[in-house]
Amino acid sequence: MSHQIHTQFKICMGEFQGRVLGALGNEVEGFAKAVAAKSIGVEYLEAEHRLVISLGYRDDEPSYPIKLHVKNLGTWDGKHTAGLESAMSQAAAGLPNILCHELFVTETHDFCMVLMTQG
């Protein structure tokens, strides 16, 4: 498991509209072509409608391609998490080689998950 340990990070920020990453996803995936991606962090800045993605990586291992996927898990009532675990499993079901995931909530209470897959 020591190859999962990392201390290097890349931060990318971009507009988030229509539940797609667009250019932001392309930027992260493009950077990852030269490093071994290990983790992601995600923060949604409501006032600016922008998403911040941090990519944890190692540069002392061979690189591999990654892809980022956004899945809307539904509207959150701000209090209860019932059904979210099931929605997360359903969102992940169609994706192969999931390496990690991160959650964020929009200003309209859309509960979203970003998944990083290998390949």
Phi, psi and omega in degrees: 000351183298339179283350175276339181291136182210155179226012180245145185217146174238133178249131176233144181224139179198170180291143178239111179221143174067019176063032174232151180275330177053233184298327178296314177298318179298322180296314180296312181298322178295316178298320184293346178296340183253002183221171174262103182291139183236327183201166173228152169234145183224135175223133178258126178262097188304312185299329182258354185055041182239151179245135175251125177241125172254134179250118173274137185208170172236143176249010179252017177229160176298143177282165176208152182288144174233164175221139176256139181230137174251131177234129175274123183267359180116176180275134182260137180278359179083358184231318190247148178248007180303131178091343182292320179297319177296317179297323178295316179296319179295319180295325182278341188305324184270003184252128177274154170057049178288126179265320180194174180211166176210152181246152170206159181236132180275174179294341177264015177067024170286124179267117187239153178234133173254127179245139175252123178245155175268135177107000000 
